[in-house]
Amino acid sequence: MKPSASISIDMDTLASIYKGQGCTRTGGYTYIEFRSGVENMLDFFERLGIHTTLFMVGSDFLYEKNHNAIKAITRSGHEIANHSMRHPQGFRWLSRAEKERELAEMNAICKAVSGQTPIGFRSPGWNVDDATIPILTKLGFRYESSVFPTSFMPLLKLSHWLSMSKQPKEARTTMGQIDYMFAPLRPYHVDDHALGKKGDNPLIEFPLSVSPLLRIPFFATLLLMSGIGLYKTLYRRIRAAGLPIHFQMHLSDFIDYSLPELEGQMPGTNQGTYIPQALHTPLAEKTAIFTEMVEMMAADYSFITLKEWADQIEGAV
């Protein structure tokens, strides 16, 4: 029997991330990249026979033209999870009341539009803290997935801070508490007071995949930047160590940003804001790279949603 694995996707739109930066179009964002990206993503995973977990931003549900795409997600068997209501990059700096509002409002609009009530949460930019644990417990969440246990965290934090040089302080922070870089590499029940430690709290943490020993990040963004050769090596090391796979992607990995309909909606390079590689890489190239990588993993692992994985873990207790 193959070991379990999961693909989770942060469904960030230009509107939820950039909030007007670079948008010169009269009338604002059209969300065309959301709808076309969802269609491409659903086609991609249908060909591979994989169901994923999609961390979605509540504000993207407010645009009625997005509703058919959102309903297509649930009809296709994918799980919708909570990625906050407004995608505040500095989520861990919010007050307890503000954090609770971000989670509760997203869950409410998701239920109203899709019929699903999310049971999992990922903070924008993985920027969570231990003070979020009681909020998640109060709201009935079963799992959390913001911990990124990579030894590269200090470097990635610094890189993001510098790349966001012209943005407010709260938009320049990322990746949560520094001690999460030492968190376990397998899914675990968290401690009552620490997301990065094992404990007896019912809440399950699904950390993102990193390689053993050096803890090199194993996710789609760096795959596009470094090339598939390095990632094949990292994958073989993860597999040899008997580690599970939790491969994280973004909606941008399935979007053709050369669409003429996106004119006037793209962020500029002179705005002191981070623009990921996925916005520069042609869709055909992204599709080829990710198809090769996912097919390689699917040969050794059985892909399920994070909800299904949580069911397995809770059933084994």
N, C-alpha and C positions, 0 to 999 in steps of 0.2 A: 504494500500500500504506500502510495506517495505521501510525503509529509505535506502539511498545509502551508499555503502561501497566500498572500493577498496583494492586490494592487489598489492603492487609494489615490484619488485625484482631487487636487484642490481646484475648484471650479471658478477661479477668480476671473472676472471680466475687466475690461479696460475701465469701466465705470467704478467697480468696487475697489480696484487697486489705485488708480491714478486720480479719481475723483475730480476730473476736469482738467488735469495737467495735459497740455498739448491738444486739447479738444477745441478746435476752432469752428466746428460745424454749427451752423445756426440750428437751434433746437436741441443741441447736446447729443449724447450717445444714442445710437440706434440699436445696440445690442446684436447687430448682425453677426459679430464674431461669436457670440454665445450660441445663437441658433445654428450657425453653420458648423461650429466646433462640436456641439452636441451631436449633430447628425454624423459628422466624420468619426467621432469617438464611438458612437453606437455601432456604426458599420465595422470599425476596426475590431472591436471586441466580439461582435457577432461572428465574424470570420474565424476568430480564435476560440470561440465557445467559452468565453470567460465573463463572469459577472464581477463588477468592481464596487468599491465604496466611494461615493462622490461627496466630498465636503463642500457644501454650497453656502453662499452668502445670501442672507434673507432679502437684502435690498434688491437683488436681481429678480426676486419673485414679484416685485411691485409693478414691473412692466408687463402688462397683460399679453403682449405679443410673445413673451417668453413661455407662457403657460403650456402651450402645446408641446414644446420641446421638453419641459419639465415632466409632463405626463408621459411622454414617450420614454423617458428614463425609467420610470417606475414600471411601465408595461414591459420593458425589456429585461426586467429582473435585477436591475442594479439597486444598490442601497443608497439612500440619501442620508448624510450625516450633517452635523451642525458646524459651520465655519464662521459663526457670529452673524449678527444682523447687518452691521455696517462695515465690517472688515477694518477695525481699528488696529493698526500695526503695533501700537503700544498697549496691547490688551492687558498685559500684566501690571501696568501702571494705573489702570482704571480702579475706581472704588469698588467695593463689593456690590453696591447697588447697581452701578453701571455694568459690571460684568454680568450680573444676574439678568439685567434687562436685555443685554445683547443676546444671551442664550435663549431666554424665554420668548422674546419676540420672533427670533428666527424659527423656533420650534412651532410657534402658533401659525405663522404664515405658511410654513412648509406643510403643516397638516391641512390647512385650508385649501391649498392649491394642489398638492400631490396626493393627499390622503395618508401620507407617512408622517409619523412623529419620530424625529431622530433620537437615537439612543446613544450616539457617539459624538464626541466633540474634538475638533482640532483648532487651536488658536491661530489667528493670522500670523504668518511668519514664525510659526511654532513658538510664539512669544507668550508662554504661560508661566505661572508660578504656583507654589504649593498652596497659596491662599485660595486657589480655585477649587480645591478638592471639596470642601463643604458645600459650595454652590452646586457643583455637579451632582453631589449626593442628594441635596434638597430637591433638585429638579428631576431626579430619577434617571440620570444617565448611567449606562452600564459600562461604558468604556471611554477612554481618553487616548488621544494619539498625537501629542505635540512633542514628546521627548525625542530628541535627536542625539543619541549617545556617541558623538564623533569627537575624536581628539583634535579635530580641525576647528572646533567651535570658536576658540579665541580668534583665529585667523578669519573665519567667516563673519564673525561679529564685527571685526575691524573693517573688513572689506565692505560690508553693507553700510556701516557708519560713514565711511569715506565716499562711497558711491552715491549716498543720499545727502550730499553736502549742502544743498540749497533747500532742504526740507526741514520742517519743525523737528525738534528733539524727539518727540514721541514717534515720529515716522522713521527715525534712524536706528531704532533699537530692533533686535531680532533674536530669535532662538532661545529665549527664556533664561532661566537660572543657569549659571555657569557649571554648577555641580551636576547638571543633567548629562554632561559629557561622560560621566562615569557610571551611568545607569546600566542595568542589565540589557543584554542584547536579545533576549527572548521575551515574549509577552509575559506579564506578571501582574498579580494583584498588588496594588500600591500600599505603602504605609499610610496610616491615618493623617500623617503630617508631611509626607514627602512623596511627590510623584516619581522621583528618581530612585526610590528604594522599594524593595519588596516588603510586603506586609500582609495584614489580614483584612484590609479594607475590601469590600466587594467590588470596588471600581477596578477595572482591568486597564493596564497601560499597554498599548501596542506601539513600541518604539520603532522608528524607521530603521531600515537595514543599513548596517555598516560592515566592513570587513573585520574578521577577527584580528586580534593583536594590535595592528596600527589603527584600527577603527576608521578607515577611509570611507567617506559617504558613498552609498550605493543607491543613487536615485537619478531620475531622468535629467535633471538640469546639468549635473556634472557629466553625465553620459554624452550629452550633446556637445559639451565643451571639450572633453578629453578624447572622445572617439571610442569606438566599440572595442578596439584591441585591448585597452586597459581594463575595460569593464568585463570582458571575458575572463581575464585573469582574476579580477576581484570575485567574480561569480564562482569560479572554480574553487577559490579559497573558502568562500562562504559555504558552498556545498560540501567540501571536504571536512569542514569543521562541524557539520551536522546542524547548522543554524537554519532557522526558518527564514523565509523571504517576506519582507514587507516593502514593496517597491513603490515609491511615491512619484507621481506625475502631476502635471498641471493641464488645465483646459487648453492653454496656449500651445501645448504639444500637438494639438489636433486642428489648429487654425491656420488658414492661408491668409497671412497678413498683407498679401499683395492685392487682395480684393479691392477693386475700385470703390466699392461701397464704404470702405474704411477710411477714405480720404478725409482728412480734417479731424480724425478721432485718435490718431496715434500720438504717444508721448514723444517729445523731442529730446535729442541727446544733449542739449544745452541747458536742461532744466535741473541739473543736479539730482537726478533720480535714477534708480537702478532699472535698467532695461534688460531682461534676461535674453539668453541666446535664442530661445524659442521664437522670439519676435523677429529675429533676423534670418533664421534658417528656413529654406523653402519647405512647404508641406510635404512634397514627395520625398525629400531627403529625410525629414523627421519620420515619416511613415516607414521607410525602408529600415532605418536604424532601429526603431522600436519593434518592428515586426521580428527582426532577427533576434533581438535581445529577449523578447517575451516568449518566442517559440523555443528558445534555448532553455529558459527557465521552466516552461510548461512541460518539457520532456522529463523533468525530474520532480516537479512539484504539482500539487493539485490546488488550483486557485479557487478561493472562496471569498465571500464578502467578510468584512470585519465582524458584522453581526453574527454570521454563521460561525466564525472562529471563536467569538465570545461564547456562543452556545456550546461549542465543543469544550472549552476550558471550564465553563461552569458545570457542565455535565460530568466532567472528570473529577470534580471535587467530592 
